Amino acid sequence: MSVVEEQPRRSRRSFTVEFKRDAVAMVIEQERSIADVAKSLGIGETNLGNWVRQARVDRGERAGLTSEERAELTRLRRENAQLRMERELLKRATAFWVKESGQ
């Protein structure tokens, strides 16, 4: 029988806004490839590609939601969920009140 060894999970790395901005600038302004910049910085190509794509959207060079629009959409979705919960609670409270006052 073979024993499957579990590899330890890598913790999720976080990057500062400045780091992301500088990495994106290396791709866009210095016209270096995403693969080259990612390798030199020791980060994943997918991460860097996502940052570059979003930067191009924010600059108006590419279609899509800007960072500000994404943040607003997230805020509005959260607010909508909160309002739905509150509405449901009020419906239940009203139904309870009507039932109790009708007796």
C-alpha positions in Angstrom: 0.0 0.0 0.0 1.2 3.5 -0.7 0.7 6.3 1.7 -0.4 9.6 0.2 1.5 12.4 1.8 -0.4 15.6 2.3 1.4 18.7 1.3 1.1 21.5 3.7 -1.2 24.2 2.6 0.4 27.4 1.5 -0.9 30.4 3.3 -2.5 33.0 1.1 -0.2 35.9 0.4 -1.4 39.4 0.4 0.2 42.3 -1.5 0.1 46.0 -0.8 -1.5 48.4 -3.3 1.9 49.9 -4.0 3.4 46.5 -4.8 0.6 45.7 -7.2 0.8 49.2 -8.8 4.6 48.8 -9.3 4.2 45.3 -10.8 1.5 46.4 -13.2 3.7 49.4 -14.2 6.5 47.0 -15.1 4.2 45.2 -17.5 2.4 48.2 -19.0 4.9 51.0 -19.0 8.1 49.0 -19.5 6.3 46.7 -21.9 7.6 43.5 -20.2 5.7 40.3 -20.4 3.5 39.2 -17.6 5.5 35.9 -17.3 8.8 37.8 -17.1 7.6 40.2 -14.4 5.9 37.5 -12.4 9.0 35.4 -12.4 11.2 38.2 -11.4 8.9 39.2 -8.5 8.2 35.6 -7.4 4.4 35.9 -7.9 1.9 33.9 -9.9 1.3 34.9 -13.5 -2.4 34.6 -12.9 -2.3 37.1 -10.1 -0.3 39.6 -12.1 -2.5 39.1 -15.2 -5.6 39.9 -13.1 -4.0 43.0 -11.8 -2.9 44.1 -15.2 -6.4 43.4 -16.7 -8.1 45.4 -13.9 -5.6 48.3 -14.3 -6.4 48.5 -18.0 -10.1 48.6 -17.2 -9.5 51.3 -14.6 -7.6 53.3 -17.2 -10.4 52.9 -19.8 -8.2 50.8 -22.1 -10.4 47.8 -21.7 -14.1 47.2 -21.2 -15.4 46.0 -17.8 -16.2 47.2 -14.3 -13.7 49.6 -12.8 -12.4 49.0 -9.3 -14.7 51.8 -8.0 -17.7 50.2 -9.7 -16.8 46.8 -8.3 -16.6 48.2 -4.8 -19.9 50.0 -5.2 -21.5 46.8 -6.5 -20.2 44.8 -3.5 -21.5 47.5 -1.1 -24.9 47.6 -2.8 -25.2 43.8 -2.8 -24.4 43.7 0.9 -26.9 46.5 1.6 -29.6 44.7 -0.5 -29.1 41.5 1.5 -29.4 43.5 4.8 -32.6 45.1 3.6 -34.1 41.8 2.5 -33.4 40.3 6.0 -35.0 43.4 7.6 -38.0 43.2 5.4 -38.5 39.5 6.2 -38.2 40.2 9.9 -40.8 42.9 9.7 -43.2 40.6 7.8 -42.8 38.0 10.5 -43.3 40.5 13.3 -46.4 42.0 11.6 -47.9 38.5 11.1 -47.2 37.7 14.8 -48.7 41.0 15.9 -51.8 40.5 13.8 -52.2 37.0 15.1 -51.8 38.0 18.7 -54.1 41.1 18.5 -56.8 39.1 16.8 -57.4 36.8 19.7 
